Amino acid sequence: MAINDLSKDLMPIASNTMADIVEVRLREYLKKKSFRPGDALPKELELAEALGVSRNVLREALSRLRMLGMIETKKKRGMVLARPDILGTFERVLDPLIIDTETLQDIFELRLVLETGLAELIYIRKTDKDIAELENIAKKEVNHDNSFRIKNEIAFHGKLYEMSGNDTLKRFQIMLLPIFDYVVTLEKKPTKGKVNHMDLVQILKTGTKEDFKKGMEAHLKPHFDRLK
Amino acid sequence: MAINDLSKDLMPIASNTMADIVEVRLREYLKKKSFRPGDALPKELELAEALGVSRNVLREALSRLRMLGMIETKKKRGMVLARPDILGTFERVLDPLIIDTETLQDIFELRLVLETGLAELIYIRKTDKDIAELENIAKKEVNHDNSFRIKNEIAFHGKLYEMSGNDTLKRFQIMLLPIFDYVVTLEKKPTKGKVNHMDLVQILKTGTKEDFKKGMEAHLKPHFDRLK
């Protein structure tokens, strides 16, 4: 048996496994010592020595924390704890081609849940200016081809998220859009709800929060029907 | 000026920066070549040569993709594209102590939006067995101290997410719970909605989806009021 085969059978302990362990250990250390954003971390050499690992392994683990946005290197101060971008890494893995069917379906549903629940925040924060902008988007929708329709769909629902006044939620929906579109294109024919975008604008102008919830539900009904 | 100072002023190009570039390049390559889960990647040596980078830099980039769950090493087959756990990395950075106040508030709102929108899925999928279990959780709530109250709160709302039949959503809410609790403990005194858990159970038994939406809204009202 060649050495190469042997190492394949034995599955060598990759330096990656060590990086896994060091990553978790660093994470625990930062938590235990209550590090806050801006606090300086010990030097690489000290960390490597304390952990009893090579600097290469330590650097691999630090590189992961850096990728997550948990640490950053500051001029003169060295490594400090940073405020991670909580959606940054999420974005990296949201690719419809590599996500399994069940999770795709889950994400599709998640967006429906969000759009329905959004009424609460919209009715707390909507302004006349918002509604005028939304109306302009809805007005542009008539008599256009399919690619334009999708663009407008995104603009309309994106504006609704914006009106929620919640930036995290807005970024989140932008990330979910490709997944949503992917699932919709798997449908045989595009279906339309009885309540269209212009109807929703009218409800926002004169209707109650309950009216809007019912309107949004009717608007999304074809999607919900697919779940049954 | 000591060499040490100079290097601090010039900000040396870290191997980390190279790993950033290689990570993006690998990601683009996998997408362009339409790699699907299970497909084998080229060998490390080939990749390093094609990219014109050292194996150390390549390994650092691969280690990140491995951390994201995008690649895994299979016995005899080497590195293959894997199905990433889309919530795995998200979980790593969701620490209330390092997230800024505005994002904490956004996440708090996100959960309120989800709980309200959840009615759609619950009414499509709820079973009598589910409702019986939920009722048992609600029954245990009387006359207990605060720590038990929080535990039961988690059990009750967790069960509702479970009833949605959406695993991604359920895992998501488990991750958001520490953030939610953190924000709630910043309140001066715990506030209670007019509709309690037992009321919600009764609605699920005999009420319509609209009744449930209104009930949940009343249950969460103290939280929504904080937003105004």
Interface residues (C-beta under 8 A of the other chain):
Chain A: K8 D9 M11 A14 S15 N16 A19 D20 E23 R27 K31 S34 F35 R36 P37 N56 R59 E60 L62 S63 R64 R66 M67 L68 G69 M70 T73 K75 K76 L81 R83 P84 D85 I86 L87 T89 F90 R92 V93 L94 D95 L97 I98 I99 D100 E102 T103 D106 I107 E109 L110 L112 V113 L114 E115 T116 G117 L118 A119 E120 L121 I124 S164 N166 D167 T168 L169 F172 E210 K213 K214 E217 F224 L227 K228
Chain B: K8 D9 M11 A14 S15 N16 A19 D20 E23 R27 K31 S34 F35 R36 P37 N56 R59 E60 L62 S63 R64 R66 M67 L68 G69 M70 T73 K75 K76 L81 R83 P84 D85 I86 L87 T89 F90 R92 V93 L94 D95 L97 I98 I99 D100 E102 T103 D106 I107 E109 L110 L112 V113 L114 E115 T116 G117 L118 A119 E120 L121 I124 S164 N166 D167 T168 L169 F172 E210 K213 K214 E217 F224 L227 K228
